[in-house]
Amino acid sequence: MKLTLHHINLATTNVEAMDRFYREVLGLERETTGLPVLEKKQGYAGDVAFVKADAFAATHSGAEIQFHLAMKDVHAGFRTGQIVNAVSHGHIAFRTDDIEAFMAHLKSKGVPFSDWGNRAVAGWRQIFFYDPDGNVIEVHQVTA
């Protein structure tokens, strides 16, 4: 089971302002390829802007790091029946090639997690859990 850093999600009350800031001030580019298809009828209907950090990628094995600038939604966990709310304060996300093995690993370590399945993104199986300080971590596998 392999993990790679995929994206950093920042929760905001103003997606447009965040998108403009990250593109104009930090010089990040709008992400236009390989975007996730949001499942807006399954518990989270917020807007999301996608930008990528190419400068970082050039120095780290050529992998792009995306930023998902998502509308903050403190009630998404309630609407989806999940303990961990991934869009109340943002999260860091890793992609895996074996989500089942990773979930077994978390269970063996006694780490509880919320299995969001594909409620937020079509074709991604997502789980979310907390680190010891309460920061949200996502691990997902592309399933489509």
C-alpha positions in Angstrom: 0.0 0.0 0.0 1.5 3.3 -1.2 0.6 6.8 -0.1 1.4 10.0 -2.0 0.5 13.5 -1.1 -2.4 14.5 -3.4 -4.0 17.8 -2.2 -4.5 20.2 0.6 -8.0 21.3 1.2 -8.6 24.8 2.7 -12.1 25.5 3.9 -13.3 29.1 3.3 -16.4 31.3 3.3 -15.3 32.9 0.0 -14.1 30.5 -2.6 -13.8 33.3 -5.3 -11.5 35.4 -3.1 -9.3 32.4 -2.1 -9.0 31.3 -5.7 -8.0 34.8 -6.8 -5.5 35.1 -3.9 -3.8 31.8 -4.6 -3.6 32.5 -8.3 -2.7 36.2 -8.3 -0.6 36.5 -5.1 1.1 33.1 -5.0 1.2 32.5 -8.7 -0.5 29.1 -8.7 -2.3 27.9 -11.8 -5.9 27.0 -12.2 -6.2 23.2 -12.3 -8.1 22.1 -15.5 -7.3 18.5 -16.0 -8.1 15.4 -13.9 -10.6 17.3 -11.7 -12.8 15.3 -9.4 -16.5 15.2 -10.2 -18.3 16.5 -7.2 -21.4 14.7 -5.9 -23.4 17.7 -5.0 -26.6 15.8 -4.0 -25.1 13.5 -1.4 -24.4 15.8 1.5 -21.9 18.5 0.3 -23.0 21.0 -2.3 -20.4 23.7 -1.8 -18.4 25.4 -4.5 -14.7 24.3 -4.9 -11.9 26.0 -6.8 -8.9 23.9 -7.9 -5.4 25.3 -8.2 -2.0 23.5 -8.5 1.5 24.2 -7.4 3.8 23.5 -10.3 6.8 25.2 -8.8 6.7 22.8 -5.8 6.2 19.9 -8.2 9.3 20.7 -10.2 11.5 20.1 -7.2 9.7 17.0 -5.8 9.6 14.1 -8.2 7.4 15.9 -10.7 4.2 15.3 -8.8 1.7 18.2 -8.8 0.1 19.2 -5.5 -3.4 20.5 -5.8 -5.2 22.9 -3.5 -8.9 22.4 -3.2 -10.4 25.7 -2.0 -13.8 24.5 -0.7 -16.8 26.3 0.7 -16.8 25.8 4.4 -19.7 23.6 5.6 -19.9 22.8 9.3 -23.0 20.6 8.7 -21.7 18.3 6.0 -20.9 15.6 8.5 -24.4 15.7 9.9 -26.0 15.4 6.5 -23.8 12.5 5.5 -24.0 10.7 8.8 -20.2 10.9 9.2 -18.2 11.6 12.4 -15.4 13.4 10.6 -16.4 16.5 8.6 -13.8 17.2 5.9 -15.0 20.6 4.9 -15.5 22.3 8.3 -11.8 23.3 8.6 -10.0 21.7 5.7 -7.7 18.7 5.5 -4.6 17.2 4.0 -5.1 14.4 1.5 -3.1 11.4 0.4 -3.9 9.0 -2.5 -3.4 5.3 -2.1 -3.4 2.3 -4.4 -5.1 0.1 -1.8 -7.8 1.7 0.4 -8.9 -1.6 1.9 -5.3 -2.4 3.1 -5.0 1.2 4.5 -8.3 0.9 6.4 -7.1 -2.5 7.8 -3.9 -0.7 8.8 -5.8 2.0 10.6 -8.0 -0.6 12.4 -4.8 -2.4 13.5 -3.5 0.8 15.0 -6.8 1.6 16.8 -7.5 4.7 14.6 -11.2 5.4 14.0 -12.2 6.8 10.6 -15.2 7.9 8.6 -15.8 6.0 5.4 -17.3 8.6 3.0 -17.3 6.2 0.1 -18.0 8.3 -3.0 -20.5 10.7 -1.3 -18.4 13.7 -2.1 -16.4 12.8 -5.3 -17.6 10.4 -8.0 -15.0 7.7 -8.6 -13.0 8.3 -5.4 -13.4 6.1 -2.3 -12.6 8.5 0.6 -11.9 8.0 4.3 -11.2 10.7 6.8 -9.7 10.5 10.3 -8.0 12.8 12.9 -4.3 13.1 13.8 -3.5 13.4 17.6 -4.1 17.2 17.4 -7.5 17.0 15.7 -6.3 17.8 12.1 -8.3 16.0 9.5 -6.5 13.6 7.1 -8.1 12.2 4.0 -6.9 9.0 2.2 -8.6 8.1 -1.0 -8.3 5.7 -3.9 -9.5 6.4 -7.4 -12.1 3.6 -8.1 -13.4 4.6 -11.6 
